[in-house]
Amino acid sequence: MENRNTTRLEKFSAFYIIPFVILFIIYLPTLYELVKDWATDDNYSHGFLIPIVSGYLIWQKRKDLAALKYATANRGLLAVIFGLVLFILGNGAAEYFTVRFSFIVTLFGIVYYLFGRELVKKTWFEFFFLVFMIPIPYVIYFAATFPMQLIASKITVGVLNLIGMGVVRQGNIIHIAGYSLEVADACSGMRSLVSLLALGALFAYLTQKRFTPKLLLFLSTIPIAVAANVFRVFVTSLLAYTVTENVTQEPLHSIMGLSVFVVAFILLFIIGQILKQVFK
């Protein structure tokens, strides 16, 4: 009989497939609701891409992974147990984020147990990246939305007044020469922040060699997202003041929304280049 400790990854058997089949059966209702959220909530439409990107990154490593020797790792069972506990608690409290997050933890635990430490060392990012497919709890989303609206409106009004445009702010509403521009929930930056965090994580992983610059570049995504959204609100206000009040209408509104990602990616690229020089 072949020693399981020295079996190569390409020699799969039903023993390795069954746990994953059981996992997906257990989580099928959870995954269905998750996909439905991607399809109906514009804030998380990027969720469709996350598992595809993770799968592609693993596929790119297929030769290295196939060459590994693996052994069952009992520590993986701890992750499986922890994931199932989260699943039970999340369902009991009707807390969808916990239930969905438990799927990733349990999946990671099964892979860890069956294939061992060497494989998870090479695929840790692909598991981590899956977190970005899960909508954040709405209590956090709405708690952060209004402060981000205020940040964008305050900075925009400050800059506009600095250049002599004489605008007035009331909460998240900017009054511009007889025209009022509201920094609505959709313009708070939370929507772009969620997507940019995923983009920042992927960009950091692919462009930085060491863990520290990867982490720093990823964390920089948060202030970059805020800065890019402030840029969007500022340019929108400037155009509304100097060109046309219809800047909040389509297609200009969507174009301004895309500008957030353009500005953010430029800033990510610049910071990434700086970190490459610092961490040679």
C-alpha positions as a Python dict, from the first residue, in 0.01 Angstrom:
ca = {
    (1, 'M'): (0, 0, 0),
    (2, 'E'): (128, 343, -89),
    (3, 'N'): (230, 561, 205),
    (4, 'R'): (-9, 855, 229),
    (5, 'N'): (273, 1070, 363),
    (6, 'T'): (461, 1050, 36),
    (7, 'T'): (169, 1049, -207),
    (8, 'R'): (206, 1322, -469),
    (9, 'L'): (-69, 1575, -529),
    (10, 'E'): (-155, 1448, -873),
    (11, 'K'): (-259, 1108, -733),
    (12, 'F'): (-608, 1206, -619),
    (13, 'S'): (-862, 955, -496),
    (14, 'A'): (-1219, 967, -373),
    (15, 'F'): (-1080, 1003, -22),
    (16, 'Y'): (-968, 1354, -104),
    (17, 'I'): (-1277, 1452, -301),
    (18, 'I'): (-1545, 1341, -53),
    (19, 'P'): (-1470, 1604, 217),
    (20, 'F'): (-1502, 1884, -40),
    (21, 'V'): (-1829, 1743, -174),
    (22, 'I'): (-1968, 1728, 181),
    (23, 'L'): (-1848, 2082, 246),
    (24, 'F'): (-2024, 2222, -60),
    (25, 'I'): (-2345, 2032, 22),
    (26, 'I'): (-2348, 2177, 373),
    (27, 'Y'): (-2277, 2529, 249),
    (28, 'L'): (-2492, 2517, -67),
    (29, 'P'): (-2768, 2747, 72),
    (30, 'T'): (-2501, 2987, 203),
    (31, 'L'): (-2319, 2996, -130),
    (32, 'Y'): (-2647, 3043, -318),
    (33, 'E'): (-2735, 3350, -108),
    (34, 'L'): (-2382, 3482, -152),
    (35, 'V'): (-2399, 3459, -531),
    (36, 'K'): (-2742, 3623, -522),
    (37, 'D'): (-2591, 3916, -331),
    (38, 'W'): (-2324, 3952, -599),
    (39, 'A'): (-2592, 3962, -866),
    (40, 'T'): (-2824, 4212, -692),
    (41, 'D'): (-2591, 4441, -494),
    (42, 'D'): (-2366, 4669, -701),
    (43, 'N'): (-2136, 4709, -401),
    (44, 'Y'): (-2030, 4345, -433),
    (45, 'S'): (-2061, 4262, -802),
    (46, 'H'): (-1682, 4211, -799),
    (47, 'G'): (-1751, 3898, -593),
    (48, 'F'): (-1790, 3698, -914),
    (49, 'L'): (-1426, 3767, -999),
    (50, 'I'): (-1269, 3680, -663),
    (51, 'P'): (-1292, 3297, -676),
    (52, 'I'): (-1196, 3305, -1045),
    (53, 'V'): (-881, 3504, -966),
    (54, 'S'): (-795, 3274, -673),
    (55, 'G'): (-846, 2971, -892),
    (56, 'Y'): (-631, 3119, -1167),
    (57, 'L'): (-347, 3196, -926),
    (58, 'I'): (-355, 2837, -802),
    (59, 'W'): (-362, 2711, -1161),
    (60, 'Q'): (-51, 2914, -1234),
    (61, 'K'): (125, 2727, -952),
    (62, 'R'): (0, 2385, -1059),
    (63, 'K'): (342, 2246, -1152),
    (64, 'D'): (498, 2350, -821),
    (65, 'L'): (201, 2216, -627),
    (66, 'A'): (200, 1887, -816),
    (67, 'A'): (567, 1837, -726),
    (68, 'L'): (503, 1865, -353),
    (69, 'K'): (502, 1574, -115),
    (70, 'Y'): (236, 1609, 146),
    (71, 'A'): (127, 1464, 475),
    (72, 'T'): (-192, 1496, 672),
    (73, 'A'): (-166, 1773, 931),
    (74, 'N'): (-378, 1744, 1241),
    (75, 'R'): (-365, 2122, 1290),
    (76, 'G'): (-595, 2146, 993),
    (77, 'L'): (-865, 1974, 1197),
    (78, 'L'): (-853, 2264, 1443),
    (79, 'A'): (-932, 2503, 1157),
    (80, 'V'): (-1215, 2274, 1042),
    (81, 'I'): (-1362, 2266, 1393),
    (82, 'F'): (-1326, 2643, 1429),
    (83, 'G'): (-1495, 2697, 1093),
    (84, 'L'): (-1786, 2470, 1183),
    (85, 'V'): (-1828, 2646, 1518),
    (86, 'L'): (-1846, 2978, 1333),
    (87, 'F'): (-2102, 2821, 1097),
    (88, 'I'): (-2323, 2711, 1387),
    (89, 'L'): (-2291, 3040, 1577),
    (90, 'G'): (-2346, 3247, 1263),
    (91, 'N'): (-2661, 3056, 1173),
    (92, 'G'): (-2787, 3080, 1530),
    (93, 'A'): (-2740, 3458, 1531),
    (94, 'A'): (-2847, 3500, 1164),
    (95, 'E'): (-2514, 3675, 1103),
    (96, 'Y'): (-2441, 3616, 737),
    (97, 'F'): (-2083, 3741, 733),
    (98, 'T'): (-1982, 3488, 1001),
    (99, 'V'): (-2152, 3202, 819),
    (100, 'R'): (-1988, 3293, 489),
    (101, 'F'): (-1649, 3349, 646),
    (102, 'S'): (-1676, 3008, 813),
    (103, 'F'): (-1686, 2850, 465),
    (104, 'I'): (-1339, 2987, 386),
    (105, 'V'): (-1203, 2880, 726),
    (106, 'T'): (-1345, 2528, 690),
    (107, 'L'): (-1221, 2496, 331),
    (108, 'F'): (-876, 2608, 442),
    (109, 'G'): (-883, 2358, 729),
    (110, 'I'): (-973, 2066, 502),
    (111, 'V'): (-693, 2151, 259),
    (112, 'Y'): (-451, 2195, 549),
    (113, 'Y'): (-547, 1859, 702),
    (114, 'L'): (-537, 1659, 378),
    (115, 'F'): (-231, 1812, 213),
    (116, 'G'): (-27, 1961, 492),
    (117, 'R'): (174, 2270, 574),
    (118, 'E'): (381, 2295, 257),
    (119, 'L'): (78, 2335, 33),
    (120, 'V'): (-94, 2597, 248),
    (121, 'K'): (233, 2793, 265),
    (122, 'K'): (221, 2821, -114),
    (123, 'T'): (-151, 2898, -138),
    (124, 'W'): (-221, 3112, 170),
    (125, 'F'): (-292, 3423, -37),
    (126, 'E'): (-550, 3247, -252),
    (127, 'F'): (-746, 3157, 62),
    (128, 'F'): (-704, 3505, 209),
    (129, 'F'): (-819, 3664, -117),
    (130, 'L'): (-1151, 3477, -96),
    (131, 'V'): (-1246, 3697, 201),
    (132, 'F'): (-1307, 3984, -42),
    (133, 'M'): (-1597, 3799, -202),
    (134, 'I'): (-1796, 3829, 123),
    (135, 'P'): (-2006, 4143, 178),
    (136, 'I'): (-1897, 4318, 496),
    (137, 'P'): (-2159, 4336, 775),
    (138, 'Y'): (-2405, 4614, 696),
    (139, 'V'): (-2374, 4749, 1048),
    (140, 'I'): (-2009, 4825, 968),
    (141, 'Y'): (-2088, 4945, 616),
    (142, 'F'): (-2345, 5202, 728),
    (143, 'A'): (-2143, 5305, 1034),
    (144, 'A'): (-1851, 5397, 809),
    (145, 'T'): (-2052, 5549, 524),
    (146, 'F'): (-2155, 5878, 687),
    (147, 'P'): (-1807, 5960, 826),
    (148, 'M'): (-1663, 5901, 480),
    (149, 'Q'): (-1931, 6127, 330),
    (150, 'L'): (-1827, 6400, 575),
    (151, 'I'): (-1456, 6354, 502),
    (152, 'A'): (-1513, 6388, 127),
    (153, 'S'): (-1739, 6691, 162),
    (154, 'K'): (-1520, 6870, 421),
    (155, 'I'): (-1197, 6833, 223),
    (156, 'T'): (-1368, 6927, -102),
    (157, 'V'): (-1520, 7243, 46),
    (158, 'G'): (-1189, 7334, 208),
    (159, 'V'): (-1000, 7306, -121),
    (160, 'L'): (-1269, 7487, -320),
    (161, 'N'): (-1270, 7775, -73),
    (162, 'L'): (-891, 7779, -78),
    (163, 'I'): (-895, 7847, -452),
    (164, 'G'): (-1156, 8119, -402),
    (165, 'M'): (-1478, 7952, -514),
    (166, 'G'): (-1677, 8040, -200),
    (167, 'V'): (-1885, 7728, -137),
    (168, 'V'): (-2076, 7633, 178),
    (169, 'R'): (-2122, 7292, 337),
    (170, 'Q'): (-2417, 7163, 540),
    (171, 'G'): (-2340, 6813, 660),
    (172, 'N'): (-2276, 6613, 345),
    (173, 'I'): (-2438, 6871, 115),
    (174, 'I'): (-2220, 7119, -76),
    (175, 'H'): (-2389, 7445, -182),
    (176, 'I'): (-2233, 7584, -498),
    (177, 'A'): (-2360, 7917, -635),
    (178, 'G'): (-2729, 7835, -619),
    (179, 'Y'): (-2676, 7463, -681),
    (180, 'S'): (-2661, 7194, -411),
    (181, 'L'): (-2449, 6884, -454),
    (182, 'E'): (-2514, 6597, -215),
    (183, 'V'): (-2239, 6350, -132),
    (184, 'A'): (-2480, 6058, -121),
    (185, 'D'): (-2422, 5711, 25),
    (186, 'A'): (-2314, 5582, -314),
    (187, 'C'): (-2055, 5861, -335),
    (188, 'S'): (-1918, 5810, 16),
    (189, 'G'): (-1634, 5591, -110),
    (190, 'M'): (-1741, 5277, 73),
    (191, 'R'): (-1841, 5105, -249),
    (192, 'S'): (-1505, 5175, -411),
    (193, 'L'): (-1318, 5096, -88),
    (194, 'V'): (-1449, 4739, -84),
    (195, 'S'): (-1343, 4678, -444),
    (196, 'L'): (-1012, 4863, -405),
    (197, 'L'): (-915, 4654, -103),
    (198, 'A'): (-938, 4345, -322),
    (199, 'L'): (-745, 4519, -600),
    (200, 'G'): (-483, 4645, -353),
    (201, 'A'): (-433, 4299, -204),
    (202, 'L'): (-387, 4141, -547),
    (203, 'F'): (-158, 4419, -670),
    (204, 'A'): (57, 4399, -356),
    (205, 'Y'): (84, 4020, -380),
    (206, 'L'): (185, 4024, -746),
    (207, 'T'): (428, 4317, -740),
    (208, 'Q'): (610, 4296, -405),
    (209, 'K'): (855, 4020, -317),
    (210, 'R'): (869, 4050, 61),
    (211, 'F'): (586, 4027, 311),
    (212, 'T'): (640, 4368, 476),
    (213, 'P'): (602, 4575, 156),
    (214, 'K'): (308, 4354, 55),
    (215, 'L'): (136, 4441, 383),
    (216, 'L'): (224, 4811, 365),
    (217, 'L'): (99, 4842, 8),
    (218, 'F'): (-223, 4662, 97),
    (219, 'L'): (-285, 4884, 401),
    (220, 'S'): (-218, 5193, 190),
    (221, 'T'): (-527, 5102, -10),
    (222, 'I'): (-748, 5250, 263),
    (223, 'P'): (-613, 5609, 254),
    (224, 'I'): (-574, 5578, -123),
    (225, 'A'): (-943, 5490, -159),
    (226, 'V'): (-1039, 5788, 58),
    (227, 'A'): (-810, 6021, -140),
    (228, 'A'): (-942, 5893, -475),
    (229, 'N'): (-1301, 5948, -365),
    (230, 'V'): (-1218, 6301, -242),
    (231, 'F'): (-1071, 6364, -587),
    (232, 'R'): (-1396, 6246, -744),
    (233, 'V'): (-1614, 6470, -528),
    (234, 'F'): (-1380, 6767, -580),
    (235, 'V'): (-1374, 6733, -960),
    (236, 'T'): (-1752, 6680, -967),
    (237, 'S'): (-1804, 6995, -758),
    (238, 'L'): (-1559, 7191, -971),
    (239, 'L'): (-1733, 7089, -1293),
    (240, 'A'): (-2073, 7166, -1144),
    (241, 'Y'): (-1950, 7514, -1053),
    (242, 'T'): (-1765, 7597, -1373),
    (243, 'V'): (-1920, 7389, -1652),
    (244, 'T'): (-2259, 7228, -1597),
    (245, 'E'): (-2491, 7120, -1318),
    (246, 'N'): (-2564, 6804, -1516),
    (247, 'V'): (-2236, 6653, -1404),
    (248, 'T'): (-2432, 6431, -1164),
    (249, 'Q'): (-2631, 6285, -1454),
    (250, 'E'): (-2535, 5993, -1675),
    (251, 'P'): (-2295, 5930, -1840),
    (252, 'L'): (-2082, 6186, -1656),
    (253, 'H'): (-2168, 6038, -1318),
    (254, 'S'): (-2042, 5692, -1417),
    (255, 'I'): (-1730, 5841, -1573),
    (256, 'M'): (-1653, 6021, -1248),
    (257, 'G'): (-1706, 5694, -1064),
    (258, 'L'): (-1447, 5524, -1284),
    (259, 'S'): (-1204, 5806, -1211),
    (260, 'V'): (-1182, 5677, -853),
    (261, 'F'): (-1026, 5352, -974),
    (262, 'V'): (-795, 5526, -1220),
    (263, 'V'): (-661, 5761, -953),
    (264, 'A'): (-638, 5481, -696),
    (265, 'F'): (-444, 5253, -929),
    (266, 'I'): (-200, 5532, -1019),
    (267, 'L'): (-138, 5596, -649),
    (268, 'L'): (-99, 5223, -580),
    (269, 'F'): (154, 5198, -860),
    (270, 'I'): (354, 5496, -729),
    (271, 'I'): (359, 5367, -372),
    (272, 'G'): (446, 5019, -500),
    (273, 'Q'): (749, 5156, -685),
    (274, 'I'): (861, 5345, -376),
    (275, 'L'): (832, 5032, -161),
    (276, 'K'): (1036, 4835, -415),
    (277, 'Q'): (1316, 5086, -378),
    (278, 'V'): (1294, 5090, 2),
    (279, 'F'): (1280, 4712, 40),
    (280, 'K'): (1539, 4605, -217),
}
